[in-house]
Structures are given as C-alpha cells and as structure tokens.
C-alpha cells in the first residue's frame, strides 16, 4: 500500500460454545445441513437456485459482470436473468 490506513481495520468477534470444545465452521455447517430442517432447505436450493446460476454462467457464458456501479451491475444481472427466462418460455412453448 502506498499510504498506511488512516482508520483502524474492522474487528470481528466470534462466540465460542460453552463446552470448551471449539467447532470449526465446516463442522458447524455439516451439523446444520445434516439436520432434518437443513436437509429440506438444502434440497430446495439444489432444485431451484443452482440450475439457474449454472445455466447463466456455464451454458450462456455470462460469468462476468463487465460494468461498474451498483445500479449498472443490477441492470446487467437483470438482463442475464431476462435472457434465461425468455429461453425458458421459448422451450416451454414448443
């Protein structure tokens, strides 16, 4: 860095479980996903969300946002989604 930071950095604080044994975040996520509620939620995600992102990024090749600024990026993402939805409509009509 050319200039040292003027402000202090952000501080993050994590709560530890009372049992003394500290679980890693991977272990916590495994416990969360392996619960009955977690399994239901994760199965819905795999069926609803993942194919959309996979289609947009891999099949359409739209894996980079080329614009800058929140408003422009939102517009570009909406165009990607519009292309995806139009393709779904065309495939369902035929």
N, C-alpha and C positions, 0 to 999 in steps of 0.2 A: 504494500500500500504506500502510496506517495505521502499521504498525510496520516498521522495517527488518529484514531477515532476520538471525537470530541466527547461523546456521551459514552457511558458505560454500556456494555452489552446486555442483552436480555438474560434474565435468570429464570431457570426452570427448576421447579421443585416437584419431586415425585414422592408420593406417600408410600411407605413401606407397610407390608402386612404385619400384624401384631405377633404372628407366630415366630418371628425371628428368622425364618427361612425366607429368603428373598427370591421370588419367582422372576424369571426373565420375561420380557414382553412376548416372546414367541410362545412360552408356556402359558401365559395368560390368554393369548389368542386361541391356543389349542383348546383350553378349557372352555372358552366362550363358544367356539364353533362346535365342540362336541356335546354341548348341552342340547336338550330337545328343542328349545326355542331357537338356538343358534343354527341348528341343522335346518329347521324350517326356513329361517331368514336367508341362509346362505344358498339353499336350493332355489329360492325365488330369484336371488341375484343372478345365479348362473343361467337361469332360464329367461330372464328379462333384460338384464343390462349387458352382460358380457358379449352376446352375439352382435349387439348394435355397435359397440366400440370395435369389435373385431372386423365387422363389415366395413365400417368407415375407414379404419386405419389400414387394414391389410388389402382388402379387395378393391377399394376405391383409391388407395394410395394417398389419402388425405391424413398424413400423420404429423404434419407440422402446421402450426399457425404462423402465417407469414406477416401478419400485421402487428402493430404495437398499439397499446392503449386498451383499456378495459372495454370500451364501447365498440371499438373496431374488432377486437377479438370475439366478443359476444356475437356480433353480426356475422363474422366469418364462421363461427361454430354453428349458428342457426342455419346458415346456408348449407353446411355439411349435413346437418340433420334434415333439411328440406330435401336434399338430393336423396338421402336414404329413404325418407318417407315416400317420395314420388316413385322411387323404384319399387317399394313395397306395394303401392297402389297399382302400378302397371302390372306387376307379377300376379296380383290377385284378380285383376280384371280379365286376364287371358287364360 
